[in-house]
Amino acid sequence: MMLNDEAEAMVRGAMGPARQWAMQHQQRVGQYFGAADLVRVGQAHIMADTESLGDPGVAFLEHLAAMPEAARRVRVPTITDPRGTDFAAAQRLKQQDGVVALERRAVAAFEALGILMTNTCVNYQTIMPPVKGEHVAYGDTGVVIYCNSVLGARSNFEGGPSALAAGLTGFTPRYGFHLDAQRRGSLLVELSWTPAALHEWGALGGVVGRLAGDYWRVPVVTGLDRVPGSDELKHFGAAMASFGSVAMFHIPGITPEAPRLADAFEGTPPAPTRVGRSEVEALLASYAQDVDTVDVVVFSAPQLSLIELRALALLLEGRRAVVPLLAVTSPQVKPDADRMGLTARIEAAGGMLLQGMCFYQSYARELAEANGWHRLATNSAKLTNILGGYGYRPVLLSMEACVAAACSGRVA
């Protein structure tokens, strides 16, 4: 892999051991994927929850953080994905003291590295969204697919070490979705139905993701009868990435790199795969079998926008949750929710508004054991897809149906 003089200096250690490690890591990644050279990135986003890091991962961060300041600080704006806890709510969630202590150690190390503790998976809705053609190094799958597809920025799924390396060096290997050729459509999906609710957009993303089933495939979706909003595309893309490891899609006439269908493909488009309401309803039904009561209702993954929080507050007006209802938002949105009275309205109905965390990155199995949670209702298809591996029996419902379940303990 070709390195410029600046990168060569990092490999030699001329810019300190932290950047030397980072560039050597990027060399190995680039060689594995056949990258010809490096590309400069405008920003990095690190997915490094402590459940994944464990004590050894946090100790590695602390090792870097103990280096001289000039040698350890990131070179481009670097932000973080959700953390494993909301410190203000850890006791109410019955999280273990060791979990909270490990989180505090990780946060301190990240801060020493100059990383901005944004703790969000919806930075594209809240913090310096990248622009078309900007190369970035993002870790969260929902972040990557939204930014590649809806914004036209360029990123691969970067593992935690790779995103950190990009922050420290300002580069990432030029392969995959940094290249024009990889961004061409390779699967044509023709819709006969347009979702209305967020959980339906997520379920549709799950159906398309399963059809693609491959990180390197790029679905091109046609047939929508209107332009989706930001929250709808958020749920659609996050679920597609979760169910199929997909990193990019096109919607001709809507997403920036496909003004027309012909622009999405290189050459003649393939024969279309047709998807309609029945396929989405089948996915929804697959999660609803034999689930008639719930232990907890969760709105998370992706974190909620201010618009979603307002809708939730309206649905809870004059009602009372009888099972725990958790709504998770970003630290950037939470102050607005407080100021506008949405937090007070949600909590007056018995809900909890959490910030800066993600439910499935918050030691979800331990949360289930500590709180007696087993059956879970959510309107997030991504969360539904993940939580089976943590011992839950999730059901995917509309926001309205989730609120009704929280206030009755039953699934209608």
Beta strands, then each sheet from edge to edge (+ up, - down):
strand 1: 38-40
strand 2: 44-46
strand 3: 78-80
strand 4: 137-138
strand 5: 171-173
strand 6: 187-191
strand 7: 219-222
strand 8: 273-275
strand 9: 296-304
strand 10: 325-329
strand 11: 351-355
strand 12: 375-378
strand 13: 393-396
sheet 1: 1+ 5-
sheet 2: 3+ 2+ 4+
sheet 3: 7+ 6+ 8+
sheet 4: 11+ 10+ 9+ 12+ 13+
end
